[in-house]
Amino acid sequence: MKKFLIHIPLLVLSTTFTFISCTSSKNVDTNLPKDIAERPADEDSQKYEQAQLDKLKASIESESSREKCANASEWTFAPMGAKACGGPQQYIAFPKKMETTLLPRIEEYTQKVKAFNEKYNIVSDCMMIMPPTSVKCINGKAQLITAEQ
């Protein structure tokens, strides 16, 4: 009987700690992400910056492709982007009448790509992209013509 009386305070104490620990877990913030992949993109992350570059590039390409190509002499081209080893990533065709609006945006994109490459030590294939020789209108779309074509 004496041993039984000694176990009662221990039983009460353990039950009290159990209830306290169970109630304290209810205060956990349920707004936290369940997985690190659900974490919002950090503005200083490489993935975020790449997405911003992709948006700018898509915007430039979309704006230039909205115009129908009927007369190739009304179109021109410019280098766009920058490879880590140097040189452009690509060339883009656009109407000459949009030159004042598109060229500054193309230059902005190119400068941002250069800064991105330096910041994240990006490595490229170092293949030189040859500039096109002219623009040709095919089915209403501007096509860049290279020396090999």
Secondary structure, 3 states (H helix, E strand, C coil): CHHHHHHHHHHHHHHHHHHHHHHHHHHCCCCCCCCHHHCCCCCCCHHHHHHHHHHHHHHHHHHHHCCCCCCHHHEEEEEECCCCCCCCCEEEEEEHHHHHHHHHHHHHHHHHHHHHHHHCCCCCCCCCCCCCCEEEEECCEEEEECCCC
